[in-house]
Amino acid sequence: MEAPKTMAHEIGGVGADALRFGLHGVKSGIVGSHPLESARQSAKDNQEEMKRRMLANTYGSAFPLKMELDRQILSRFQRPPGAISSSMLGLEALTGSLDDFGFEDYLNDPRDSESFRPLDMHHAMEVRLGLSKGPACPSFM
């Protein structure tokens, strides 16, 4: 008796969801980020590490660990996906990024552009709960 022929596929994966997210480009998998972006990220990481060492020397080794635990807790606290996005105000206050004047402050929020596709709330909750793979919002693919 022959074994049934099956085709391996990924259930709920981004590769199997071309109708929801559109076709994937090859270039996005090959080309990395801009060199200036990677340099900015490494400088930011070095600055955070220096701040962590300074706090450990000043207040003891437990203080940076407590701050890291607070950062992890506040990074998980978000609104459910929908029309109003989460501002992550607590995380911004803890990390000090409230004082930063970023891209979205003077150019516009990317969600306001004409190419923005609205959020599928069901898929976003599936991604958040780990039932599906892929980005929660198809515009940021």
DORO-741619 format. One record per residue (C-alpha): x, y, z; residue in one letter; residue number from 1. Coordinates in steps of 0.2 Angstrom, whole numbers, plus 5000, padded with zeros to 4 digits. Example, Ala and Ser with C-alpha at 12.3 -4.5 7.8 and 13.67 -1.06 7.14 Angstrom:
% DORO-741619
@xx:5062 | yy:4978 | zz:5039 | residu:a | num:1
@xx:5068 | yy:4995 | zz:5036 | residu:s | num:2
//
This chain:
% DORO-741619
@xx:5000 | yy:5000 | zz:5000 | residu:m | num:1
@xx:5007 | yy:5017 | zz:4995 | residu:e | num:2
@xx:5009 | yy:5031 | zz:5008 | residu:a | num:3
@xx:4998 | yy:5046 | zz:5004 | residu:p | num:4
@xx:5007 | yy:5060 | zz:4995 | residu:k | num:5
@xx:5007 | yy:5076 | zz:5005 | residu:t | num:6
@xx:5014 | yy:5093 | zz:5001 | residu:m | num:7
@xx:5023 | yy:5102 | zz:5016 | residu:a | num:8
@xx:5018 | yy:5119 | zz:5019 | residu:h | num:9
@xx:5018 | yy:5132 | zz:5033 | residu:e | num:10
@xx:5001 | yy:5135 | zz:5040 | residu:i | num:11
@xx:4998 | yy:5153 | zz:5045 | residu:g | num:12
@xx:5015 | yy:5158 | zz:5039 | residu:g | num:13
@xx:5019 | yy:5174 | zz:5029 | residu:v | num:14
@xx:5024 | yy:5163 | zz:5015 | residu:g | num:15
@xx:5007 | yy:5156 | zz:5013 | residu:a | num:16
@xx:4998 | yy:5172 | zz:5015 | residu:d | num:17
@xx:5000 | yy:5180 | zz:4998 | residu:a | num:18
@xx:4982 | yy:5186 | zz:4997 | residu:l | num:19
@xx:4983 | yy:5195 | zz:5014 | residu:r | num:20
@xx:5001 | yy:5203 | zz:5012 | residu:f | num:21
@xx:5004 | yy:5203 | zz:4994 | residu:g | num:22
@xx:5018 | yy:5195 | zz:4984 | residu:l | num:23
@xx:5036 | yy:5196 | zz:4992 | residu:h | num:24
@xx:5050 | yy:5204 | zz:4984 | residu:g | num:25
@xx:5067 | yy:5195 | zz:4983 | residu:v | num:26
@xx:5077 | yy:5211 | zz:4986 | residu:k | num:27
@xx:5071 | yy:5214 | zz:5003 | residu:s | num:28
@xx:5078 | yy:5198 | zz:5009 | residu:g | num:29
@xx:5095 | yy:5201 | zz:5001 | residu:i | num:30
@xx:5098 | yy:5220 | zz:5004 | residu:v | num:31
@xx:5102 | yy:5224 | zz:5023 | residu:g | num:32
@xx:5099 | yy:5241 | zz:5031 | residu:s | num:33
@xx:5108 | yy:5257 | zz:5027 | residu:h | num:34
@xx:5125 | yy:5258 | zz:5034 | residu:p | num:35
@xx:5121 | yy:5275 | zz:5043 | residu:l | num:36
@xx:5106 | yy:5266 | zz:5051 | residu:e | num:37
@xx:5117 | yy:5252 | zz:5057 | residu:s | num:38
@xx:5130 | yy:5265 | zz:5064 | residu:a | num:39
@xx:5116 | yy:5275 | zz:5073 | residu:r | num:40
@xx:5110 | yy:5259 | zz:5081 | residu:q | num:41
@xx:5127 | yy:5253 | zz:5087 | residu:s | num:42
@xx:5130 | yy:5271 | zz:5094 | residu:a | num:43
@xx:5114 | yy:5270 | zz:5103 | residu:k | num:44
@xx:5118 | yy:5253 | zz:5110 | residu:d | num:45
@xx:5135 | yy:5259 | zz:5116 | residu:n | num:46
@xx:5127 | yy:5274 | zz:5124 | residu:q | num:47
@xx:5114 | yy:5263 | zz:5133 | residu:e | num:48
@xx:5128 | yy:5251 | zz:5139 | residu:e | num:49
@xx:5138 | yy:5266 | zz:5146 | residu:m | num:50
@xx:5123 | yy:5273 | zz:5155 | residu:k | num:51
@xx:5120 | yy:5255 | zz:5162 | residu:r | num:52
@xx:5138 | yy:5254 | zz:5168 | residu:r | num:53
@xx:5137 | yy:5272 | zz:5176 | residu:m | num:54
@xx:5121 | yy:5267 | zz:5185 | residu:l | num:55
@xx:5129 | yy:5251 | zz:5192 | residu:a | num:56
@xx:5144 | yy:5261 | zz:5198 | residu:n | num:57
@xx:5133 | yy:5274 | zz:5206 | residu:t | num:58
@xx:5118 | yy:5264 | zz:5213 | residu:y | num:59
@xx:5124 | yy:5246 | zz:5214 | residu:g | num:60
@xx:5123 | yy:5232 | zz:5202 | residu:s | num:61
@xx:5104 | yy:5228 | zz:5206 | residu:a | num:62
@xx:5098 | yy:5245 | zz:5199 | residu:f | num:63
@xx:5102 | yy:5242 | zz:5181 | residu:p | num:64
@xx:5094 | yy:5225 | zz:5183 | residu:l | num:65
@xx:5078 | yy:5233 | zz:5190 | residu:k | num:66
@xx:5077 | yy:5246 | zz:5176 | residu:m | num:67
@xx:5079 | yy:5232 | zz:5163 | residu:e | num:68
@xx:5065 | yy:5222 | zz:5171 | residu:l | num:69
@xx:5054 | yy:5238 | zz:5171 | residu:d | num:70
@xx:5059 | yy:5241 | zz:5153 | residu:r | num:71
@xx:5053 | yy:5223 | zz:5148 | residu:q | num:72
@xx:5037 | yy:5225 | zz:5158 | residu:i | num:73
@xx:5033 | yy:5242 | zz:5150 | residu:l | num:74
@xx:5037 | yy:5236 | zz:5132 | residu:s | num:75
@xx:5024 | yy:5222 | zz:5133 | residu:r | num:76
@xx:5010 | yy:5234 | zz:5139 | residu:f | num:77
@xx:5001 | yy:5239 | zz:5124 | residu:q | num:78
@xx:4983 | yy:5243 | zz:5118 | residu:r | num:79
@xx:4974 | yy:5230 | zz:5108 | residu:p | num:80
@xx:4976 | yy:5232 | zz:5089 | residu:p | num:81
@xx:4964 | yy:5244 | zz:5082 | residu:g | num:82
@xx:4961 | yy:5262 | zz:5076 | residu:a | num:83
@xx:4971 | yy:5270 | zz:5090 | residu:i | num:84
@xx:4989 | yy:5264 | zz:5091 | residu:s | num:85
@xx:4998 | yy:5262 | zz:5108 | residu:s | num:86
@xx:5009 | yy:5276 | zz:5112 | residu:s | num:87
@xx:5020 | yy:5267 | zz:5124 | residu:m | num:88
@xx:5021 | yy:5282 | zz:5135 | residu:l | num:89
@xx:5028 | yy:5273 | zz:5150 | residu:g | num:90
@xx:5042 | yy:5265 | zz:5140 | residu:l | num:91
@xx:5047 | yy:5282 | zz:5133 | residu:e | num:92
@xx:5047 | yy:5290 | zz:5150 | residu:a | num:93
@xx:5058 | yy:5276 | zz:5157 | residu:l | num:94
@xx:5071 | yy:5276 | zz:5142 | residu:t | num:95
@xx:5071 | yy:5295 | zz:5141 | residu:g | num:96
@xx:5065 | yy:5295 | zz:5123 | residu:s | num:97
@xx:5051 | yy:5308 | zz:5127 | residu:l | num:98
@xx:5065 | yy:5321 | zz:5125 | residu:d | num:99
@xx:5070 | yy:5315 | zz:5108 | residu:d | num:100
@xx:5064 | yy:5324 | zz:5092 | residu:f | num:101
@xx:5062 | yy:5310 | zz:5080 | residu:g | num:102
@xx:5057 | yy:5307 | zz:5062 | residu:f | num:103
@xx:5038 | yy:5306 | zz:5065 | residu:e | num:104
@xx:5038 | yy:5323 | zz:5075 | residu:d | num:105
@xx:5042 | yy:5334 | zz:5060 | residu:y | num:106
@xx:5039 | yy:5324 | zz:5044 | residu:l | num:107
@xx:5023 | yy:5314 | zz:5048 | residu:n | num:108
@xx:5017 | yy:5298 | zz:5055 | residu:d | num:109
@xx:5020 | yy:5284 | zz:5043 | residu:p | num:110
@xx:5002 | yy:5278 | zz:5047 | residu:r | num:111
@xx:4995 | yy:5294 | zz:5039 | residu:d | num:112
@xx:5002 | yy:5291 | zz:5022 | residu:s | num:113
@xx:4992 | yy:5286 | zz:5007 | residu:e | num:114
@xx:5001 | yy:5270 | zz:5005 | residu:s | num:115
@xx:4996 | yy:5264 | zz:5022 | residu:f | num:116
@xx:4985 | yy:5249 | zz:5022 | residu:r | num:117
@xx:4973 | yy:5247 | zz:5037 | residu:p | num:118
@xx:4976 | yy:5235 | zz:5050 | residu:l | num:119
@xx:4967 | yy:5218 | zz:5050 | residu:d | num:120
@xx:4963 | yy:5217 | zz:5069 | residu:m | num:121
@xx:4960 | yy:5198 | zz:5069 | residu:h | num:122
@xx:4977 | yy:5195 | zz:5061 | residu:h | num:123
@xx:4986 | yy:5207 | zz:5073 | residu:a | num:124
@xx:4979 | yy:5198 | zz:5088 | residu:m | num:125
@xx:4984 | yy:5181 | zz:5080 | residu:e | num:126
@xx:5002 | yy:5188 | zz:5078 | residu:v | num:127
@xx:5002 | yy:5195 | zz:5096 | residu:r | num:128
@xx:4995 | yy:5178 | zz:5104 | residu:l | num:129
@xx:5008 | yy:5168 | zz:5093 | residu:g | num:130
@xx:4994 | yy:5159 | zz:5083 | residu:l | num:131
@xx:5000 | yy:5167 | zz:5066 | residu:s | num:132
@xx:5017 | yy:5173 | zz:5059 | residu:k | num:133
@xx:5021 | yy:5189 | zz:5050 | residu:g | num:134
@xx:5020 | yy:5207 | zz:5054 | residu:p | num:135
@xx:5004 | yy:5213 | zz:5063 | residu:a | num:136
@xx:5002 | yy:5227 | zz:5050 | residu:c | num:137
@xx:5005 | yy:5223 | zz:5031 | residu:p | num:138
@xx:5011 | yy:5240 | zz:5027 | residu:s | num:139
@xx:5027 | yy:5238 | zz:5036 | residu:f | num:140
@xx:5033 | yy:5223 | zz:5026 | residu:m | num:141
//
